[in-house]
């Protein structure tokens, strides 16, 4: 399921999020790789679906936390 929708179209109802997996990895030169994936439950097919939320390289831990915070807020404003 994509979180993108055409301009003017109503976005589909999101699938219930079961959990978000966050990976931080150090890179050569002191940068960090940040990857986030949500696991969603597709109740119509009774299966779990993986949705990539972010995959970026950042310079600082503060930037990594800001990226995580913005993506979590985008998928679930009630818990941010």
C-alpha positions, 0 to 999 in steps of 0.5 A: 500500500502506498501512502501517495495519492493523486492530487485531489483524490482522497487517500485510501484508509491506511492499514492498521500499523502493527509496528515500526522497525527502525535501523541505525547504522554507522557509515564511513566518515561518521555519517549514519544510515537510517531505515524505517519500515512499518509492518501493516496488517491487511485485514482483507487478506489476513497477511502482514505487509511491509511498507518502507517509510524512510531510507536516508543518510544523515550527518548527526544523531539529532538529524536521525531522530528528527527523521524518525520523529517526522515519519512516525508523526506522518503515519500516526499523528495521535501518538506523536 
